[in-house]
Amino acid sequence: MIMQPEAVDEGMFVEARERAAARKGNPILSSVSLRRFREGTSIQILHLGPYEREPDTVERLESFAAENGLRLSGKHHEIYLSDPRRTTPERLQTVIRYAVSREEAAEDV
């Protein structure tokens, strides 16, 4: 995922994707899409370093949720702040985010 400004609409996205495909000729561009997320309450953490070490950061975020009575809603997603083609692995920055909800206390029966 790469975060886009609110002003980017489907038409702008398609035009940019077509221009990039014409210039780069990368066949994977046809599978790239624009999606909007409205998660509501979320928790996130900034992962610094190589992608291979992300599982440790995800685990820290999951532990935070459990310790604070938060239920994870679905899978986490990632927002890439660095370009891995131009950034050394040690300097990569990735936001890891989960949508969450409060866990309901069990009622006495």
C-alpha positions as CSV (number, residue, x, y, z in Angstrom):
1,M,0.0,0.0,0.0
2,I,1.1,3.5,-0.7
3,M,-1.0,6.2,0.8
4,Q,-2.5,8.7,-1.6
5,P,-3.9,12.2,-1.0
6,E,-7.7,12.5,-0.7
7,A,-7.7,14.5,-4.0
8,V,-6.6,11.5,-6.0
9,D,-9.6,10.0,-7.7
10,E,-10.1,7.0,-9.9
11,G,-9.6,9.0,-13.2
12,M,-6.3,10.5,-12.0
13,F,-5.1,7.1,-10.8
14,V,-5.9,5.4,-14.1
15,E,-4.2,8.1,-16.1
16,A,-1.0,7.9,-13.9
17,R,-1.0,4.1,-14.1
18,E,-1.3,4.2,-17.9
19,R,1.5,6.8,-18.2
20,A,3.8,4.7,-16.0
21,A,3.0,1.5,-18.0
22,A,3.8,3.3,-21.3
23,R,7.1,4.5,-19.8
24,K,8.2,1.5,-17.8
25,G,6.5,-1.4,-19.6
26,N,6.0,-3.2,-16.3
27,P,3.2,-5.9,-16.7
28,I,2.4,-5.8,-12.9
29,L,1.1,-2.2,-13.2
30,S,-2.2,-3.6,-14.7
31,S,-2.9,-5.3,-11.3
32,V,-2.4,-2.1,-9.3
33,S,-5.6,-0.5,-8.0
34,L,-6.8,2.5,-6.0
35,R,-8.7,1.6,-2.9
36,R,-10.1,3.7,-0.1
37,F,-10.1,2.4,3.5
38,R,-12.3,3.7,6.3
39,E,-11.0,1.7,9.2
40,G,-12.3,3.6,12.2
41,T,-10.3,3.1,15.3
42,S,-6.8,1.8,14.5
43,I,-3.5,1.2,16.0
44,Q,-0.2,1.5,14.2
45,I,3.5,1.4,14.6
46,L,6.4,2.7,12.6
47,H,8.7,-0.2,11.5
48,L,12.3,0.9,10.9
49,G,14.6,-1.4,9.0
50,P,14.4,-4.3,6.5
51,Y,11.2,-6.0,5.6
52,E,12.5,-9.3,7.0
53,R,12.3,-7.9,10.5
54,E,8.7,-6.8,10.2
55,P,7.3,-9.9,12.0
56,D,8.9,-8.7,15.3
57,T,7.2,-5.3,14.9
58,V,3.9,-6.9,14.0
59,E,4.2,-9.0,17.2
60,R,4.8,-5.9,19.3
61,L,1.7,-4.3,17.9
62,E,-0.4,-7.4,18.5
63,S,0.9,-7.6,22.1
64,F,-0.1,-3.9,22.6
65,A,-3.6,-4.7,21.4
66,A,-4.0,-7.7,23.7
67,E,-2.6,-5.7,26.7
68,N,-5.1,-2.9,26.1
69,G,-8.2,-5.0,25.5
70,L,-8.3,-4.3,21.8
71,R,-9.6,-6.9,19.2
72,L,-7.8,-6.9,15.9
73,S,-10.2,-6.6,12.9
74,G,-8.8,-8.5,10.0
75,K,-5.2,-8.5,8.8
76,H,-2.8,-5.7,9.2
77,H,-1.7,-3.6,6.3
78,E,1.4,-1.7,5.5
79,I,2.0,1.8,4.2
80,Y,5.5,2.2,2.7
81,L,7.1,5.5,3.4
82,S,10.4,4.7,1.8
83,D,11.4,3.6,-1.7
84,P,13.4,0.3,-1.4
85,R,15.1,1.1,-4.7
86,R,16.6,4.2,-3.2
87,T,16.8,3.4,0.5
88,T,19.2,1.0,2.3
89,P,17.3,-1.7,4.1
90,E,18.4,-0.4,7.5
91,R,16.7,3.0,6.7
92,L,13.4,1.7,5.3
93,Q,10.2,3.1,7.0
94,T,6.9,1.2,7.0
95,V,3.7,2.0,8.9
96,I,2.1,-1.2,10.1
97,R,-1.6,-0.7,11.0
98,Y,-4.5,-2.8,12.3
99,A,-8.1,-1.8,12.6
100,V,-9.3,-2.5,16.1
101,S,-12.4,-2.6,18.4
102,R,-12.8,-2.8,22.1
103,E,-13.2,-6.3,23.5
104,E,-16.5,-6.6,25.4
105,A,-16.2,-7.8,29.0
106,A,-17.8,-11.2,29.5
107,E,-21.1,-10.9,31.2
108,D,-21.8,-12.9,34.4
109,V,-24.4,-15.5,33.8
